[in-house]
């Protein structure tokens, strides 16, 4: 008769602890994160500069005109999108223990997060609009007025301002920079402040009041990134804000 095997019930087996789950691999450290972001930023500006130079030769216009040309800037920004966002993804992909999307942030979110953070973005924009006269802002900035009036193909301006700019900037600031700095000594508050500050001064063409608004909007989007763990929430917020700005530009 076949002898039935009995499970090992020795005291040693009973006291053997379960194996601990493997710790996640760390992201790029703070300095490597800054280096990667700087390289991406330089590549982005190089692509935009090359695009403007090509447009300069093809159109024969003055460089000062092209800088505020809505069609040219929209098209150049949209083309740059297909180089810069994959580069951000690649930085996460080559980091040991990570995939590109996990590095940038793709935690699942509940459906109500989308309208919640969208309403918060619109509220932030409305508050700034109501306070603008008291802050010395009588209307859209001159550069926005020039872009709105110069565009002949509104779809190009929309693709550049409302689609490309949010994706490129969020992949860099709330994506690559956020992941590396959040795990560093900067922590949440340091990362929130620094990414918002750097993103704000990126818009140096605007007056200080508008830059301040951009900084506070950055704080809001950083908070959304922290609470949801998903990069696409701040991308959605940024797109919504820039869509409102684009409609304002086109209505001038």
ZALUMNU-595139 format. One record per residue (C-alpha): x negated, y, z; residue number from 0. Coordinates in steps of 0.1 Angstrom, whole numbers, plus 5000, padded with zeros to 4 digits. Last residue first. Example, Ala and Ser with C-alpha at 12.3 -4.5 7.8 and 13.67 -1.06 7.14 Angstrom:
# residues 2
{pt {4863 4989 5071} 1},
{pt {4877 4955 5078} 0},
# end
This chain:
# residues 252
{pt {5088 5884 4701} 251},
{pt {5109 5852 4701} 250},
{pt {5080 5830 4690} 249},
{pt {5059 5840 4720} 248},
{pt {5088 5833 4745} 247},
{pt {5094 5799 4729} 246},
{pt {5057 5792 4733} 245},
{pt {5057 5802 4770} 244},
{pt {5087 5780 4777} 243},
{pt {5070 5751 4759} 242},
{pt {5038 5758 4779} 241},
{pt {5056 5754 4812} 240},
{pt {5074 5722 4800} 239},
{pt {5042 5707 4786} 238},
{pt {5023 5715 4819} 237},
{pt {5050 5698 4839} 236},
{pt {5051 5667 4816} 235},
{pt {5013 5665 4817} 234},
{pt {5015 5669 4855} 233},
{pt {5038 5638 4856} 232},
{pt {5019 5619 4830} 231},
{pt {4988 5617 4852} 230},
{pt {5005 5593 4877} 229},
{pt {4995 5588 4913} 228},
{pt {5029 5602 4922} 227},
{pt {5022 5623 4953} 226},
{pt {4986 5632 4943} 225},
{pt {4994 5641 4907} 224},
{pt {5024 5661 4918} 223},
{pt {5003 5680 4943} 222},
{pt {4978 5687 4915} 221},
{pt {5006 5700 4893} 220},
{pt {5017 5724 4921} 219},
{pt {4982 5735 4928} 218},
{pt {4977 5741 4891} 217},
{pt {5008 5762 4890} 216},
{pt {4993 5783 4918} 215},
{pt {4961 5788 4897} 214},
{pt {4981 5796 4866} 213},
{pt {5000 5823 4885} 212},
{pt {4967 5837 4897} 211},
{pt {4954 5838 4862} 210},
{pt {4985 5857 4852} 209},
{pt {4979 5883 4879} 208},
{pt {4941 5885 4870} 207},
{pt {4948 5895 4833} 206},
{pt {4946 5868 4806} 205},
{pt {4916 5859 4784} 204},
{pt {4900 5841 4814} 203},
{pt {4923 5811 4809} 202},
{pt {4896 5786 4819} 201},
{pt {4895 5806 4851} 200},
{pt {4928 5789 4861} 199},
{pt {4917 5753 4853} 198},
{pt {4885 5758 4874} 197},
{pt {4905 5771 4903} 196},
{pt {4932 5744 4901} 195},
{pt {4905 5716 4899} 194},
{pt {4887 5732 4928} 193},
{pt {4917 5737 4951} 192},
{pt {4932 5702 4946} 191},
{pt {4899 5685 4948} 190},
{pt {4889 5702 4980} 189},
{pt {4924 5695 4995} 188},
{pt {4924 5658 4985} 187},
{pt {4889 5648 4994} 186},
{pt {4859 5668 4986} 185},
{pt {4837 5642 5001} 184},
{pt {4843 5620 4970} 183},
{pt {4872 5598 4961} 182},
{pt {4893 5628 4950} 181},
{pt {4864 5642 4931} 180},
{pt {4861 5612 4907} 179},
{pt {4897 5607 4900} 178},
{pt {4907 5644 4898} 177},
{pt {4879 5654 4874} 176},
{pt {4887 5627 4849} 175},
{pt {4925 5630 4850} 174},
{pt {4940 5660 4867} 173},
{pt {4914 5683 4852} 172},
{pt {4902 5666 4820} 171},
{pt {4933 5646 4809} 170},
{pt {4954 5675 4821} 169},
{pt {4936 5700 4799} 168},
{pt {4937 5679 4767} 167},
{pt {4973 5668 4771} 166},
{pt {4986 5702 4781} 165},
{pt {4967 5720 4753} 164},
{pt {4977 5696 4726} 163},
{pt {5015 5695 4731} 162},
{pt {5029 5730 4741} 161},
{pt {5002 5753 4728} 160},
{pt {4988 5734 4697} 159},
{pt {5019 5715 4686} 158},
{pt {5041 5745 4693} 157},
{pt {5019 5769 4673} 156},
{pt {5018 5745 4644} 155},
{pt {5056 5740 4645} 154},
{pt {5060 5778 4643} 153},
{pt {5047 5779 4608} 152},
{pt {5041 5816 4598} 151},
{pt {5023 5824 4630} 150},
{pt {5009 5859 4634} 149},
{pt {5037 5875 4655} 148},
{pt {5035 5848 4682} 147},
{pt {4998 5847 4683} 146},
{pt {4995 5885 4686} 145},
{pt {5021 5886 4714} 144},
{pt {5004 5859 4733} 143},
{pt {4971 5878 4730} 142},
{pt {4988 5910 4742} 141},
{pt {5000 5893 4774} 140},
{pt {5038 5888 4776} 139},
{pt {5058 5915 4793} 138},
{pt {5057 5944 4818} 137},
{pt {5033 5928 4843} 136},
{pt {5024 5952 4871} 135},
{pt {5030 5928 4900} 134},
{pt {5064 5943 4908} 133},
{pt {5075 5939 4872} 132},
{pt {5062 5902 4872} 131},
{pt {5081 5891 4904} 130},
{pt {5111 5879 4885} 129},
{pt {5090 5861 4859} 128},
{pt {5068 5846 4885} 127},
{pt {5098 5832 4904} 126},
{pt {5113 5819 4871} 125},
{pt {5080 5801 4862} 124},
{pt {5077 5784 4896} 123},
{pt {5114 5774 4894} 122},
{pt {5108 5759 4860} 121},
{pt {5079 5738 4873} 120},
{pt {5098 5726 4904} 119},
{pt {5127 5716 4882} 118},
{pt {5104 5695 4860} 117},
{pt {5089 5680 4892} 116},
{pt {5123 5668 4903} 115},
{pt {5135 5659 4868} 114},
{pt {5106 5635 4862} 113},
{pt {5103 5622 4898} 112},
{pt {5139 5610 4896} 111},
{pt {5129 5580 4874} 110},
{pt {5107 5565 4900} 109},
{pt {5070 5564 4893} 108},
{pt {5046 5536 4881} 107},
{pt {5010 5544 4887} 106},
{pt {4992 5554 4855} 105},
{pt {4963 5576 4866} 104},
{pt {4933 5585 4845} 103},
{pt {4912 5556 4858} 102},
{pt {4940 5531 4854} 101},
{pt {4944 5543 4818} 100},
{pt {4908 5538 4809} 99},
{pt {4903 5505 4827} 98},
{pt {4883 5503 4859} 97},
{pt {4860 5479 4876} 96},
{pt {4828 5495 4863} 95},
{pt {4833 5529 4847} 94},
{pt {4831 5524 4809} 93},
{pt {4869 5526 4805} 92},
{pt {4873 5556 4827} 91},
{pt {4849 5577 4805} 90},
{pt {4866 5562 4774} 89},
{pt {4900 5576 4784} 88},
{pt {4885 5611 4787} 87},
{pt {4869 5606 4752} 86},
{pt {4902 5594 4738} 85},
{pt {4918 5627 4751} 84},
{pt {4891 5648 4735} 83},
{pt {4890 5635 4700} 82},
{pt {4927 5632 4689} 81},
{pt {4935 5664 4708} 80},
{pt {4910 5684 4689} 79},
{pt {4933 5681 4658} 78},
{pt {4961 5697 4678} 77},
{pt {4939 5725 4690} 76},
{pt {4927 5733 4655} 75},
{pt {4963 5733 4641} 74},
{pt {4976 5756 4669} 73},
{pt {4947 5780 4667} 72},
{pt {4950 5783 4630} 71},
{pt {4988 5788 4629} 70},
{pt {4989 5812 4659} 69},
{pt {4961 5835 4647} 68},
{pt {4946 5852 4677} 67},
{pt {4910 5840 4672} 66},
{pt {4916 5841 4634} 65},
{pt {4920 5878 4633} 64},
{pt {4889 5886 4652} 63},
{pt {4870 5863 4630} 62},
{pt {4879 5884 4600} 61},
{pt {4897 5866 4571} 60},
{pt {4881 5849 4542} 59},
{pt {4907 5821 4544} 58},
{pt {4886 5790 4537} 57},
{pt {4854 5803 4551} 56},
{pt {4870 5815 4584} 55},
{pt {4892 5784 4587} 54},
{pt {4860 5763 4586} 53},
{pt {4844 5785 4612} 52},
{pt {4876 5783 4634} 51},
{pt {4876 5745 4632} 50},
{pt {4839 5743 4641} 49},
{pt {4845 5765 4671} 48},
{pt {4875 5744 4683} 47},
{pt {4854 5712 4679} 46},
{pt {4825 5728 4698} 45},
{pt {4849 5740 4726} 44},
{pt {4862 5705 4731} 43},
{pt {4827 5689 4730} 42},
{pt {4816 5714 4756} 41},
{pt {4845 5706 4778} 40},
{pt {4839 5669 4774} 39},
{pt {4803 5673 4783} 38},
{pt {4812 5694 4814} 37},
{pt {4838 5668 4825} 36},
{pt {4812 5640 4822} 35},
{pt {4787 5660 4842} 34},
{pt {4812 5670 4869} 33},
{pt {4822 5633 4873} 32},
{pt {4786 5622 4875} 31},
{pt {4781 5648 4902} 30},
{pt {4811 5638 4922} 29},
{pt {4806 5600 4920} 28},
{pt {4821 5580 4891} 27},
{pt {4849 5558 4904} 26},
{pt {4845 5533 4932} 25},
{pt {4853 5496 4925} 24},
{pt {4884 5484 4943} 23},
{pt {4879 5463 4974} 22},
{pt {4885 5426 4969} 21},
{pt {4912 5412 4990} 20},
{pt {4900 5396 5023} 19},
{pt {4897 5358 5023} 18},
{pt {4921 5342 5048} 17},
{pt {4906 5335 5082} 16},
{pt {4895 5299 5092} 15},
{pt {4911 5292 5126} 14},
{pt {4934 5265 5115} 13},
{pt {4907 5248 5095} 12},
{pt {4884 5247 5126} 11},
{pt {4912 5234 5148} 10},
{pt {4916 5204 5125} 9},
{pt {4949 5201 5107} 8},
{pt {4936 5187 5074} 7},
{pt {4967 5177 5054} 6},
{pt {4976 5140 5055} 5},
{pt {4969 5117 5025} 4},
{pt {4993 5088 5022} 3},
{pt {4976 5054 5021} 2},
{pt {4987 5034 4991} 1},
{pt {5000 5000 5000} 0},
# end
